[in-house]
Amino acid sequence: MSVYLREELARAWAGQDPFEVVEHITGDVYRELEGRRTLRFELHEKAYFLKLHRGIGWKEIFKNLVQGRLPVLGASNEKAAIEALQAVDVGTMSVAAFGEKGQNPARQLSFIVTDAIEPSISLEDLAIEWREQPPSLQQKRAVMATVCHMARAMHEAGVNHRDFYICHFLLRNRTFTNDPDLAIIDLHRALIHKKIPYRWRLKDLASLYFSAFDVPLTLRDKLRFIRDYTGLPLREALNDQQKLWQQVEAKAQHLYKRAVRKGIIR
């Protein structure tokens, strides 16, 4: 069993079993899935997010593996990913509490509590606003440069998100500066490697690009991203990594067509 409680939660939950506490926390439920519950709650006028993981059972684990998907077994995955991003100064969530008990991965109980990032706006919602009120060139470039830097640093640290969409970037305080304060969230499916495999890098980059289709991106914007992400002169990046960027384009287009087919995008 492993438990971490930051000072204010250690005081608030003193003398109580933290696993019992999180089981009975109430708040605004954001997601309720088999084996995982996500909710926002407040304690002493401070807001937090709780992700409570209950074992999904061997049947669901095997089902995920047969379908070629890696199952999410608990909260430790997200905690490790947060710590990996913090180690390379990539903006992300802050852990206020964590707990894990049980050796059986199919029945393990775990939780993670993070500080709510408020006020903020997701880049997905910001893109919608931009359609009505286009940003200045300086604002757009500042956001894109920061997203690019975060993606590069995350991947160089061996972390891939697996749900790397612009909705999972939050702009703190909705404030624009030359260095926007962005945070990457929802890291429960992230994987950590010594060196990120090609296929996971491709998946992240294609997902990011697909999710930004509604952002008014110019060819120059895209080329600047490639240059800054690779850290190479543009001509060299396009020559040496031509296959990667062609596949990013193709996979992003495939994701878009699938989203249209499923009615997610109209």
C-alpha positions as CSV (number, residue, x, y, z in Angstrom):
1,M,0.0,0.0,0.0
2,S,1.2,3.5,-0.8
3,V,-0.3,6.8,0.3
4,Y,0.7,10.4,-0.1
5,L,-1.2,13.3,1.3
6,R,-0.1,16.9,0.9
7,E,-0.2,18.9,4.1
8,E,-3.6,20.5,3.8
9,L,-5.3,17.2,2.9
10,A,-3.3,15.3,5.6
11,R,-4.8,17.8,8.1
12,A,-8.3,17.6,6.7
13,W,-8.3,13.7,6.6
14,A,-6.4,13.2,9.8
15,G,-7.5,10.0,11.6
16,Q,-9.4,8.7,8.6
17,D,-8.7,6.0,6.1
18,P,-8.0,8.0,2.9
19,F,-9.4,5.2,0.7
20,E,-12.7,5.5,2.6
21,V,-12.6,9.3,2.3
22,V,-12.2,9.3,-1.4
23,E,-14.9,6.7,-1.9
24,H,-17.4,9.1,-0.2
25,I,-16.3,12.4,-1.7
26,T,-19.1,14.1,-3.6
27,G,-18.9,16.8,-6.2
28,D,-19.4,17.5,-9.9
29,V,-18.9,14.3,-11.7
30,Y,-17.1,14.8,-15.0
31,R,-16.8,11.2,-16.1
32,E,-18.1,7.9,-14.9
33,L,-16.7,4.8,-16.6
34,E,-16.3,1.2,-15.6
35,G,-13.5,1.2,-13.1
36,R,-12.9,5.0,-13.1
37,R,-14.7,8.1,-11.7
38,T,-13.6,11.7,-12.2
39,L,-15.1,14.5,-10.2
40,R,-14.4,18.0,-9.1
41,F,-14.8,18.8,-5.4
42,E,-14.0,21.6,-3.0
43,L,-12.5,21.6,0.4
44,H,-12.0,24.7,2.5
45,E,-12.8,26.9,-0.5
46,K,-10.1,25.2,-2.7
47,A,-11.0,23.2,-5.8
48,Y,-9.5,19.8,-6.6
49,F,-10.1,16.9,-9.1
50,L,-10.3,13.3,-8.0
51,K,-9.8,10.3,-10.2
52,L,-10.8,7.2,-8.4
53,H,-9.8,3.9,-10.0
54,R,-11.4,0.6,-9.1
55,G,-10.1,-2.7,-10.6
56,I,-11.7,-3.3,-14.0
57,G,-11.4,-7.1,-13.8
58,W,-9.4,-9.6,-15.8
59,K,-12.1,-9.9,-18.4
60,E,-11.8,-6.2,-19.3
61,I,-8.0,-6.3,-19.1
62,F,-7.8,-9.2,-21.6
63,K,-10.4,-7.5,-23.8
64,N,-8.2,-4.4,-24.0
65,L,-5.1,-6.5,-24.8
66,V,-6.9,-8.5,-27.5
67,Q,-8.0,-5.2,-29.1
68,G,-4.4,-4.0,-29.0
69,R,-5.1,-1.4,-26.3
70,L,-3.1,-1.0,-23.1
71,P,-5.5,-1.0,-20.2
72,V,-5.4,1.7,-17.5
73,L,-4.9,-0.2,-14.3
74,G,-4.7,2.6,-11.7
75,A,-3.7,6.1,-10.7
76,S,0.0,5.4,-10.5
77,N,0.3,5.8,-14.2
78,E,-0.9,9.4,-14.1
79,K,1.2,10.3,-11.1
80,A,4.4,9.0,-12.8
81,A,3.6,11.0,-16.0
82,I,3.0,14.2,-14.0
83,E,6.3,13.7,-12.2
84,A,8.1,13.0,-15.5
85,L,6.7,16.3,-17.1
86,Q,7.5,18.3,-14.0
87,A,11.1,17.0,-14.1
88,V,11.6,18.7,-17.5
89,D,9.6,21.8,-16.7
90,V,6.5,21.0,-18.8
91,G,3.4,22.6,-17.3
92,T,1.0,20.1,-16.0
93,M,-1.1,19.3,-12.9
94,S,0.0,19.3,-9.3
95,V,-0.6,16.2,-7.2
96,A,-2.3,16.9,-3.8
97,A,-2.9,13.2,-2.9
98,F,-2.3,9.7,-4.1
99,G,-3.1,6.3,-2.8
100,E,-2.8,2.7,-4.1
101,K,-3.6,-0.6,-2.4
102,G,-3.9,-4.2,-3.6
103,Q,-1.5,-6.4,-5.5
104,N,-4.1,-7.8,-7.9
105,P,-4.1,-5.4,-10.9
106,A,-7.7,-6.5,-11.8
107,R,-8.9,-5.5,-8.3
108,Q,-6.5,-2.7,-7.3
109,L,-8.0,0.4,-5.7
110,S,-6.2,3.7,-6.3
111,F,-6.8,7.4,-6.5
112,I,-5.1,10.7,-7.4
113,V,-6.2,14.2,-6.4
114,T,-4.9,17.2,-8.3
115,D,-5.3,20.9,-7.9
116,A,-8.0,22.3,-10.2
117,I,-6.5,24.6,-12.7
118,E,-8.9,27.5,-12.4
119,P,-9.6,29.9,-14.0
120,S,-8.5,28.5,-17.3
121,I,-9.7,27.7,-20.9
122,S,-8.9,24.7,-23.0
123,L,-7.2,25.3,-26.3
124,E,-10.2,23.6,-27.9
125,D,-12.5,26.2,-26.5
126,L,-10.0,28.9,-27.4
127,A,-10.0,27.7,-31.0
128,I,-13.8,28.1,-31.1
129,E,-13.5,31.7,-29.8
130,W,-10.8,32.4,-32.4
131,R,-13.2,31.5,-35.2
132,E,-15.4,34.3,-34.1
133,Q,-12.7,36.7,-33.0
134,P,-9.3,35.8,-34.6
135,P,-6.3,36.3,-32.4
136,S,-3.4,38.6,-33.2
137,L,-0.5,37.0,-35.0
138,Q,1.6,37.4,-31.9
139,Q,-1.0,35.6,-29.7
140,K,-1.3,32.7,-32.1
141,R,2.4,32.3,-32.6
142,A,3.0,32.4,-28.8
143,V,0.5,29.7,-28.1
144,M,1.7,27.5,-31.0
145,A,5.4,27.9,-29.9
146,T,4.5,26.9,-26.4
147,V,2.5,23.9,-27.5
148,C,5.4,22.9,-29.7
149,H,8.0,23.3,-26.9
150,M,5.8,21.2,-24.6
151,A,5.3,18.4,-27.1
152,R,9.0,18.3,-27.9
153,A,10.1,18.3,-24.2
154,M,7.5,15.7,-23.3
155,H,8.6,13.3,-26.1
156,E,12.3,13.9,-25.4
157,A,11.6,12.9,-21.8
158,G,10.2,9.6,-23.1
159,V,6.5,10.4,-22.4
160,N,3.7,9.9,-24.9
161,H,0.2,11.1,-24.0
162,R,-2.0,8.7,-26.0
163,D,-4.8,11.4,-26.0
164,F,-2.8,14.3,-27.2
165,Y,-5.5,16.7,-28.3
166,I,-5.7,20.4,-27.8
167,C,-8.6,20.0,-25.4
168,H,-6.0,18.6,-23.0
169,F,-4.1,21.8,-22.9
170,L,-5.3,24.4,-20.4
171,L,-4.4,28.1,-20.6
172,R,-4.2,29.3,-17.1
173,N,-6.1,32.5,-16.2
174,R,-7.0,32.9,-19.9
175,T,-4.1,35.2,-20.1
176,F,-1.9,35.8,-23.1
177,T,1.8,36.6,-22.8
178,N,4.9,35.9,-24.9
179,D,5.2,32.7,-22.9
180,P,1.6,31.4,-22.3
181,D,1.1,29.4,-19.1
182,L,-0.2,26.1,-20.5
183,A,-0.8,22.9,-18.6
184,I,-1.2,19.4,-20.1
185,I,-3.9,17.4,-18.3
186,D,-5.5,13.9,-18.4
187,L,-2.4,11.8,-18.3
188,H,-3.9,8.6,-17.1
189,R,-3.2,6.8,-20.3
190,A,0.3,8.2,-20.8
191,L,3.3,5.8,-21.3
192,I,6.9,6.4,-20.2
193,H,9.8,5.0,-22.1
194,K,13.6,5.4,-22.1
195,K,13.1,6.6,-25.7
196,I,9.6,7.1,-27.2
197,P,8.9,4.6,-29.9
198,Y,8.2,5.9,-33.4
199,R,4.6,4.8,-33.5
200,W,3.7,6.6,-30.2
201,R,5.4,9.8,-31.4
202,L,3.4,9.5,-34.6
203,K,0.1,8.9,-32.7
204,D,0.6,11.9,-30.5
205,L,1.6,14.3,-33.3
206,A,-1.2,13.2,-35.6
207,S,-3.8,13.5,-32.7
208,L,-2.5,17.0,-31.9
209,Y,-2.7,18.1,-35.5
210,F,-6.1,16.5,-36.1
211,S,-7.5,18.3,-33.0
212,A,-6.2,21.6,-34.4
213,F,-7.9,21.4,-37.7
214,D,-10.4,24.1,-36.7
215,V,-7.6,26.5,-35.8
216,P,-6.7,28.9,-38.7
217,L,-3.3,27.4,-39.4
218,T,-1.3,28.6,-42.4
219,L,1.4,26.6,-44.2
220,R,3.9,28.8,-42.5
221,D,2.5,27.9,-39.1
222,K,2.8,24.2,-39.9
223,L,6.4,24.5,-41.2
224,R,7.4,26.6,-38.1
225,F,6.0,23.8,-35.9
226,I,8.1,21.2,-37.7
227,R,11.2,23.3,-37.5
228,D,10.8,24.0,-33.8
229,Y,9.7,20.5,-32.8
230,T,12.6,18.9,-34.5
231,G,15.1,21.5,-33.6
232,L,16.6,21.3,-37.1
233,P,16.7,23.7,-40.0
234,L,13.5,23.4,-41.9
235,R,15.0,21.9,-45.0
236,E,16.9,19.3,-43.0
237,A,13.8,18.5,-41.0
238,L,11.7,17.9,-44.1
239,N,14.4,15.8,-45.8
240,D,15.5,13.7,-42.8
241,Q,12.0,13.2,-41.3
242,Q,9.9,13.3,-44.5
243,K,8.3,9.9,-43.7
244,L,7.2,11.0,-40.2
245,W,5.5,14.2,-41.3
246,Q,3.8,12.6,-44.3
247,Q,2.4,10.0,-41.9
248,V,1.3,12.6,-39.4
249,E,-0.7,14.3,-42.2
250,A,-2.2,11.0,-43.4
251,K,-3.1,9.8,-39.9
252,A,-4.6,13.2,-39.0
253,Q,-6.8,13.1,-42.1
254,H,-7.9,9.6,-41.3
255,L,-8.8,10.7,-37.7
256,Y,-10.8,13.6,-39.2
257,K,-12.7,11.4,-41.6
258,R,-13.5,8.9,-38.9
259,A,-14.8,11.6,-36.6
260,V,-17.0,12.9,-39.4
261,R,-18.3,9.4,-40.1
262,K,-19.1,8.9,-36.4
263,G,-20.9,12.3,-36.2
264,I,-18.3,13.7,-33.8
265,I,-17.5,16.4,-36.3
266,R,-20.1,17.9,-38.7
